[in-house]
Amino acid sequence: MKNIYSKLVLILCAIFLVSCDNDEMSHTNVSTVNALYSPANNKFFDLNAQSAAVFEWEGAKAEDNGVVLYDVVFDKEGGDFSKPIYTIPSDGNGFQKTLNLSFSELNKIAGLAGIPSETVGKLKWTVYSSKGINVQKATVSGTIEILTASGFPTPDQLFITGTASETGETIANAQAFKKLGTTKFEIYTKLSAGTYKFITRKNGTPEVFSVGDGKLKQDGETTVAGASKVYKIVVDFSNGGTTFTEIKKIELWFPPLSQYLFEYTYSGGGVWKAANKAISFKQESWGRDERYKFKFTVANGATTTEEWYGSINGDNSRPDGANVAASYWYMVPVTSDFWNNCFKFASAVDNKNVNAEINFSATAPAYTHSFTVL
């Protein structure tokens, strides 16, 4: 009798546990999404515009009448979503039946699908519904056609390497760009006959970019012919644009004498130097004048122009004493005005010889210059 009672208790417990388990699991059941509303199937998007695509679908239902979570899933053309290339929660952290996706994000997804820049391709999309588990794939899927943007996702770093570069083919020695804002990189460097490429890191397998017809291209390398030249190279990943400005000459302008005191020589790595140069202030009735700034002679193709660099301040005091901020020496673009935005030499420079340096390297916190009294 005791054994029969024990078995009855075990059977009742098992029934209770199964009932509880089924009841608990019913709270996670949701239906599939059965209709996609927008975008229309095979709708075309030109991703070069600054816009967004809106995805919208029929809502799913939860067995417990609670909320449903949605993920929008993308795959390559012809894919079956068994290995999707990208998954993103819908608007409102997954609670809404819409997704607003920027064209820049769509361009990133296109890249994951292997669609090159400036190319027409297709992406498939569908919707997963769930309550966090028991995910249900929609019974339908859609296709969009896209023209990928000229630009690329912006990397965290950028370097130049190759036989045409200053540092040669050894990737570990590649010269770094300085990052400007969110999508641009800038470098001052010399290019010689040979080939070069841009890489996103110095270890592992970096992304590689080259330049063709003034535009950034995925992979490959760029050939340089002719004499060596120093350039300011700007790369903008948002639109794939590149600019190459030749730095033909940098001179120290000394307005008290209305003349250039000397010319700097490029020494590599974005640094120019002038060794053992004499500096003498000009005697005026009110004292000795020590103001100066810099003229860059640059060329864009066949057009030669001037660029002026000076102080962020309209006027300055002499940088004497031990507490001169590093920012005093920072060089910024200024006008060609005779006197405004000039720096002033320290008193110790007067009637001395100096070693002068301009540092436009990526390692400098800002573009700067210095004088060392000999």
C-alpha positions as CSV (number, residue, x, y, z in Angstrom):
1,M,0.0,0.0,0.0
2,K,2.9,2.3,0.9
3,N,4.5,1.7,-2.5
4,I,1.3,2.4,-4.4
5,Y,0.9,5.7,-2.5
6,S,4.5,6.7,-3.2
7,K,4.0,6.0,-7.0
8,L,0.7,8.1,-7.0
9,V,2.6,11.0,-5.4
10,L,5.3,10.8,-8.0
11,I,2.9,10.6,-10.9
12,L,0.9,13.6,-9.5
13,C,4.2,15.6,-9.1
14,A,5.3,14.8,-12.7
15,I,1.9,15.9,-14.0
16,F,2.1,19.1,-12.0
17,L,5.7,19.9,-13.3
18,V,4.8,19.2,-16.9
19,S,1.7,21.4,-16.6
20,C,3.8,24.2,-15.0
21,D,6.5,23.8,-17.7
22,N,4.0,24.0,-20.5
23,D,2.3,26.9,-18.8
24,E,5.5,28.8,-18.4
25,M,6.7,28.1,-22.0
26,S,3.3,29.3,-23.4
27,H,4.3,32.8,-22.3
28,T,7.2,32.7,-24.8
29,N,5.1,31.7,-27.9
30,V,4.7,34.2,-30.7
31,S,3.4,34.0,-34.2
32,T,5.4,34.6,-37.3
33,V,5.3,37.8,-39.3
34,N,3.2,37.1,-42.4
35,A,3.5,40.4,-44.4
36,L,6.1,43.0,-45.2
37,Y,4.7,46.4,-46.0
38,S,7.7,48.5,-47.0
39,P,9.9,49.0,-48.8
40,A,8.2,47.6,-51.9
41,N,9.9,44.5,-53.3
42,N,12.9,45.4,-55.4
43,K,12.8,49.1,-54.5
44,F,15.9,50.9,-55.6
45,F,18.0,53.0,-53.2
46,D,21.0,55.2,-54.2
47,L,23.1,55.1,-51.0
48,N,25.2,58.2,-52.1
49,A,22.4,60.4,-50.7
50,Q,22.1,61.4,-47.0
51,S,18.9,59.6,-46.2
52,A,17.4,56.5,-44.7
53,A,15.2,53.5,-45.7
54,V,12.1,52.6,-43.7
55,F,11.3,49.0,-43.2
56,E,7.7,48.1,-41.9
57,W,5.9,44.9,-41.4
58,E,2.7,43.3,-40.0
59,G,2.8,42.7,-36.3
60,A,3.1,39.2,-34.7
61,K,1.0,38.1,-31.8
62,A,2.1,36.8,-28.5
63,E,0.2,33.8,-26.9
64,D,0.1,35.7,-23.6
65,N,-1.1,38.9,-25.4
66,G,2.2,40.6,-24.3
67,V,4.8,42.5,-26.2
68,V,6.7,41.0,-29.1
69,L,10.3,41.7,-30.0
70,Y,11.5,42.1,-33.6
71,D,14.8,41.8,-35.4
72,V,15.4,42.7,-39.0
73,V,17.7,40.3,-40.7
74,F,19.6,40.8,-43.9
75,D,21.2,38.2,-46.3
76,K,22.9,38.2,-49.6
77,E,20.9,37.9,-52.8
78,G,19.9,34.2,-53.0
79,G,20.5,33.6,-49.3
80,D,18.0,31.7,-47.1
81,F,18.9,33.5,-43.8
82,S,20.5,30.3,-42.4
83,K,23.7,32.4,-42.1
84,P,22.5,36.0,-42.2
85,I,25.1,38.7,-42.8
86,Y,23.5,41.3,-40.4
87,T,20.8,41.4,-37.7
88,I,19.5,44.6,-36.0
89,P,16.7,45.2,-33.5
90,S,13.8,47.2,-34.8
91,D,13.1,50.8,-33.7
92,G,12.5,51.3,-29.9
93,N,15.1,48.6,-29.0
94,G,13.1,45.9,-30.8
95,F,9.6,46.8,-29.7
96,Q,8.3,48.6,-32.8
97,K,7.1,47.2,-36.1
98,T,9.4,49.5,-38.1
99,L,13.1,50.1,-38.7
100,N,14.6,53.4,-39.9
101,L,18.0,52.5,-41.3
102,S,20.4,55.2,-42.5
103,F,21.9,54.8,-45.9
104,S,25.4,54.7,-44.4
105,E,24.3,51.7,-42.3
106,L,22.8,50.1,-45.4
107,N,26.1,50.7,-47.2
108,K,27.9,48.9,-44.4
109,I,25.5,45.9,-44.8
110,A,26.2,45.9,-48.6
111,G,29.9,45.7,-47.8
112,L,29.2,42.6,-45.7
113,A,27.3,41.1,-48.6
114,G,30.4,41.6,-50.8
115,I,28.9,44.4,-53.0
116,P,31.7,46.7,-54.0
117,S,31.5,50.5,-53.8
118,E,29.7,52.3,-56.6
119,T,28.0,49.1,-57.7
120,V,24.4,48.1,-58.1
121,G,23.5,45.0,-56.0
122,K,20.7,43.4,-54.1
123,L,20.0,42.5,-50.5
124,K,17.3,40.2,-49.0
125,W,15.6,41.0,-45.7
126,T,13.1,39.5,-43.4
127,V,11.9,39.8,-39.8
128,Y,12.3,37.6,-36.7
129,S,9.7,37.8,-34.0
130,S,10.2,36.5,-30.4
131,K,9.9,37.2,-26.7
132,G,13.7,36.7,-26.4
133,I,13.5,32.9,-27.1
134,N,11.5,30.7,-29.4
135,V,12.4,32.9,-32.4
136,Q,10.1,32.8,-35.4
137,K,11.3,33.6,-38.9
138,A,8.7,35.5,-41.0
139,T,7.0,33.5,-43.7
140,V,7.9,36.1,-46.3
141,S,11.1,38.0,-47.3
142,G,11.8,41.1,-49.4
143,T,14.5,42.3,-51.7
144,I,15.9,45.7,-52.2
145,E,18.2,47.0,-54.9
146,I,21.0,49.4,-54.0
147,L,23.7,51.5,-55.6
148,T,26.4,51.4,-53.0
149,A,28.0,54.7,-52.0
150,S,31.4,55.9,-53.2
151,G,32.6,55.9,-49.6
152,F,33.5,53.2,-47.1
153,P,33.1,52.6,-43.4
154,T,35.7,54.8,-41.6
155,P,38.5,52.8,-39.9
156,D,40.0,53.7,-36.6
157,Q,43.5,54.1,-38.1
158,L,45.1,54.5,-41.5
159,F,48.7,54.1,-42.7
160,I,50.6,54.3,-46.0
161,T,53.1,51.7,-47.1
162,G,54.8,50.4,-50.3
163,T,57.9,51.0,-52.4
164,A,56.7,54.6,-53.2
165,S,56.3,55.5,-49.6
166,E,58.9,56.9,-47.2
167,T,59.0,53.7,-45.1
168,G,59.1,51.1,-47.8
169,E,57.2,47.8,-48.0
170,T,57.6,46.7,-44.4
171,I,54.1,47.1,-43.0
172,A,55.4,47.4,-39.4
173,N,57.1,50.6,-40.4
174,A,54.1,52.1,-42.2
175,Q,53.6,55.9,-41.7
176,A,50.4,56.9,-39.9
177,F,47.8,59.4,-41.0
178,K,46.3,61.9,-38.5
179,K,42.5,61.4,-38.1
180,L,40.5,64.6,-38.7
181,G,36.9,64.5,-37.4
182,T,34.9,61.3,-37.9
183,T,35.6,60.4,-41.6
184,K,38.8,62.1,-42.7
185,F,42.5,61.3,-42.5
186,E,45.4,63.5,-43.4
187,I,49.1,62.9,-43.9
188,Y,52.2,64.9,-44.9
189,T,54.6,62.5,-46.7
190,K,56.9,62.0,-49.7
191,L,56.0,59.8,-52.6
192,S,58.7,58.5,-55.0
193,A,58.6,56.2,-58.0
194,G,57.0,52.9,-57.1
195,T,53.7,51.7,-55.7
196,Y,51.8,52.5,-52.5
197,K,48.6,51.5,-50.7
198,F,46.7,52.5,-47.6
199,I,46.2,50.0,-44.8
200,T,44.0,50.1,-41.7
201,R,46.4,48.4,-39.3
202,K,50.0,47.1,-39.1
203,N,49.2,43.6,-37.9
204,G,46.9,40.7,-38.8
205,T,45.1,41.2,-42.1
206,P,44.3,44.9,-42.6
207,E,41.9,46.3,-45.1
208,V,43.7,47.7,-48.1
209,F,42.8,50.7,-50.2
210,S,44.3,52.3,-53.3
211,V,43.6,55.4,-55.3
212,G,42.3,55.5,-58.9
213,D,41.0,58.6,-60.8
214,G,41.1,60.6,-57.5
215,K,38.8,58.1,-55.7
216,L,39.5,55.6,-53.0
217,K,39.3,52.0,-54.2
218,Q,39.1,48.8,-52.2
219,D,42.3,46.7,-52.5
220,G,45.0,47.1,-55.0
221,E,47.9,49.6,-55.1
222,T,48.7,52.8,-56.8
223,T,51.7,53.4,-59.1
224,V,53.8,56.6,-58.8
225,A,56.2,57.7,-61.6
226,G,58.6,60.6,-61.9
227,A,60.4,62.7,-59.4
228,S,59.9,62.4,-55.6
229,K,57.5,65.0,-54.2
230,V,56.1,65.9,-50.8
231,Y,52.4,65.9,-50.5
232,K,49.5,66.6,-48.1
233,I,47.2,63.7,-48.7
234,V,43.6,63.9,-47.5
235,V,41.3,60.8,-47.6
236,D,37.6,61.1,-46.8
237,F,35.9,57.8,-46.2
238,S,32.4,59.2,-46.3
239,N,32.5,59.8,-50.1
240,G,35.7,58.0,-51.1
241,G,37.4,61.4,-52.1
242,T,41.1,61.9,-52.0
243,T,43.2,65.1,-52.6
244,F,46.9,65.4,-53.2
245,T,48.5,68.8,-52.6
246,E,52.1,69.1,-53.3
247,I,54.1,71.1,-50.7
248,K,56.7,72.8,-52.9
249,K,58.3,75.1,-50.4
250,I,58.0,76.3,-46.7
251,E,59.5,79.7,-45.8
252,L,59.8,81.7,-42.6
253,W,58.2,85.1,-43.1
254,F,59.7,88.0,-41.1
255,P,57.5,91.1,-41.6
256,P,59.8,93.5,-39.7
257,L,62.2,93.2,-42.7
258,S,59.5,92.3,-45.3
259,Q,61.4,89.2,-46.2
260,Y,61.8,85.5,-45.8
261,L,64.6,84.6,-43.5
262,F,65.1,81.0,-44.7
263,E,63.5,78.0,-46.3
264,Y,62.8,74.6,-44.5
265,T,63.9,71.3,-45.9
266,Y,61.7,68.2,-45.7
267,S,63.3,65.5,-43.5
268,G,60.6,62.8,-43.5
269,G,57.6,61.7,-41.4
270,G,55.8,65.0,-41.9
271,V,58.7,67.0,-40.4
272,W,60.6,69.9,-42.0
273,K,63.9,71.3,-40.6
274,A,66.3,74.2,-41.1
275,A,69.7,73.9,-39.4
276,N,72.0,76.6,-38.0
277,K,70.0,79.6,-39.1
278,A,70.8,83.1,-37.8
279,I,68.0,85.2,-36.3
280,S,68.3,88.9,-35.5
281,F,65.3,91.0,-34.5
282,K,64.8,94.4,-36.1
283,Q,65.6,97.5,-34.1
284,E,62.7,100.0,-34.0
285,S,62.3,103.2,-32.0
286,W,60.0,101.4,-29.5
287,G,62.2,98.3,-29.2
288,R,63.2,95.2,-31.2
289,D,60.6,93.6,-33.5
290,E,60.5,89.8,-33.5
291,R,57.3,88.8,-35.3
292,Y,57.1,85.9,-37.8
293,K,54.8,83.3,-39.5
294,F,55.0,80.8,-42.3
295,K,54.3,80.7,-46.0
296,F,53.6,77.3,-47.7
297,T,53.9,77.3,-51.5
298,V,51.6,74.5,-52.7
299,A,50.4,73.0,-56.0
300,N,47.2,71.3,-57.0
301,G,47.9,70.0,-60.5
302,A,49.2,72.9,-62.6
303,T,47.9,75.5,-60.2
304,T,50.4,76.9,-57.6
305,T,49.1,78.9,-54.6
306,E,50.1,80.1,-51.2
307,E,48.9,78.9,-47.8
308,W,49.8,80.8,-44.6
309,Y,50.2,79.3,-41.2
310,G,50.5,81.4,-38.0
311,S,49.2,81.7,-34.4
312,I,45.6,81.2,-33.3
313,N,46.0,84.6,-31.6
314,G,45.9,87.8,-33.5
315,D,48.9,89.1,-31.5
316,N,51.3,87.5,-28.9
317,S,53.8,88.2,-26.3
318,R,57.3,86.8,-26.3
319,P,57.3,83.2,-25.1
320,D,59.8,83.9,-22.4
321,G,60.0,82.0,-19.1
322,A,59.4,78.4,-18.1
323,N,55.6,78.3,-18.2
324,V,54.9,78.7,-21.9
325,A,52.1,76.4,-23.0
326,A,52.8,73.9,-25.7
327,S,49.7,75.3,-27.6
328,Y,51.6,78.6,-28.1
329,W,53.6,76.9,-30.8
330,Y,50.6,75.4,-32.6
331,M,50.3,76.4,-36.3
332,V,46.9,77.0,-37.8
333,P,45.8,78.3,-41.3
334,V,45.7,82.1,-41.3
335,T,45.4,84.9,-43.9
336,S,48.3,86.6,-45.7
337,D,47.9,89.8,-43.7
338,F,51.3,91.4,-43.1
339,W,51.1,91.4,-39.3
340,N,48.1,89.6,-37.9
341,N,48.4,86.1,-36.3
342,C,52.2,86.4,-36.1
343,F,54.2,84.5,-33.5
344,K,57.0,86.2,-31.6
345,F,60.4,84.8,-31.0
346,A,61.6,84.3,-27.4
347,S,64.1,86.9,-26.3
348,A,66.9,84.3,-26.1
349,V,66.7,83.8,-29.9
350,D,67.8,87.4,-30.8
351,N,71.3,87.5,-32.5
352,K,71.6,83.7,-32.2
353,N,71.8,80.8,-34.5
354,V,69.0,78.2,-34.2
355,N,67.9,74.8,-35.4
356,A,64.3,75.2,-36.6
357,E,61.6,72.5,-37.0
358,I,58.1,72.2,-38.2
359,N,56.2,69.1,-37.1
360,F,53.1,68.0,-39.1
361,S,53.4,64.4,-38.2
362,A,50.5,62.2,-36.9
363,T,52.3,61.8,-33.6
364,A,52.2,65.5,-32.8
365,P,49.1,66.5,-30.7
366,A,48.7,69.4,-33.1
367,Y,50.7,70.8,-36.0
368,T,53.5,72.8,-34.3
369,H,57.0,74.2,-34.6
370,S,60.1,74.9,-32.5
371,F,63.5,76.7,-32.3
372,T,66.5,75.4,-30.5
373,V,69.2,78.0,-29.7
374,L,72.7,76.8,-30.6
